Amino acid sequence: MSSILTSSTMEPDARKPRPALTPEAEQARATRLEREAAALRENLRRRKAQAREREAGTPECP
């Protein structure tokens, strides 16, 4: 019998609990997530503005 590794055998066991974060690490994680969310919102706002400019036919940069 040959042993063939499949993607399901290489994946970590999903039932294992994740390690607990210290309060400082949890705060740092929350700060990173907030910063990432703000950056994504700003990127979306900028892309929508660019799309509106394209549809209006005005140049993006003078």
C-alpha positions as CSV (number, residue, x, y, z in Angstrom):
1,M,0.0,0.0,0.0
2,S,1.5,3.3,-1.0
3,S,1.2,6.4,1.1
4,I,-0.1,9.3,-0.9
5,L,-0.4,12.7,0.7
6,T,-3.5,14.6,-0.3
7,S,-4.5,18.1,0.6
8,S,-6.8,16.8,3.3
9,T,-3.9,14.9,5.0
10,M,-1.6,17.9,5.0
11,E,-4.1,20.3,6.5
12,P,-3.8,20.9,10.3
13,D,-6.5,19.3,12.5
14,A,-9.4,21.8,12.6
15,R,-10.4,20.5,16.0
16,K,-7.3,21.7,17.8
17,P,-8.0,24.8,19.9
18,R,-6.2,28.0,19.0
19,P,-3.7,29.3,21.6
20,A,-5.1,32.1,23.8
21,L,-3.8,35.6,23.3
22,T,-2.6,37.8,26.1
23,P,-4.6,40.9,26.6
24,E,-1.8,43.0,25.0
25,A,-1.7,40.7,22.0
26,E,-5.5,40.8,21.7
27,Q,-5.4,44.6,21.8
28,A,-2.7,44.7,19.2
29,R,-4.7,42.3,17.0
30,A,-7.9,44.5,17.4
31,T,-5.9,47.6,16.5
32,R,-4.4,45.9,13.4
33,L,-7.9,44.8,12.3
34,E,-9.3,48.3,12.8
35,R,-6.5,49.8,10.8
36,E,-6.9,47.3,8.0
37,A,-10.7,47.9,7.9
38,A,-10.1,51.7,7.7
39,A,-7.6,51.2,4.9
40,L,-10.0,48.9,3.0
41,R,-12.8,51.5,3.3
42,E,-10.5,54.3,2.1
43,N,-9.4,52.2,-0.9
44,L,-13.0,51.4,-1.8
45,R,-13.9,55.1,-1.5
46,R,-11.0,56.1,-3.8
47,R,-11.9,53.4,-6.3
48,K,-15.5,54.5,-6.4
49,A,-14.4,58.1,-7.0
50,Q,-12.1,57.0,-9.8
51,A,-15.0,55.0,-11.4
52,R,-17.3,58.1,-11.2
53,E,-14.6,60.2,-12.8
54,R,-14.2,57.7,-15.6
55,E,-17.9,57.6,-16.2
56,A,-18.2,61.4,-16.2
57,G,-15.3,61.5,-18.7
58,T,-13.1,63.9,-16.7
59,P,-9.4,63.2,-16.5
60,E,-8.1,61.7,-13.2
61,C,-4.9,63.7,-13.2
62,P,-4.7,67.2,-14.8
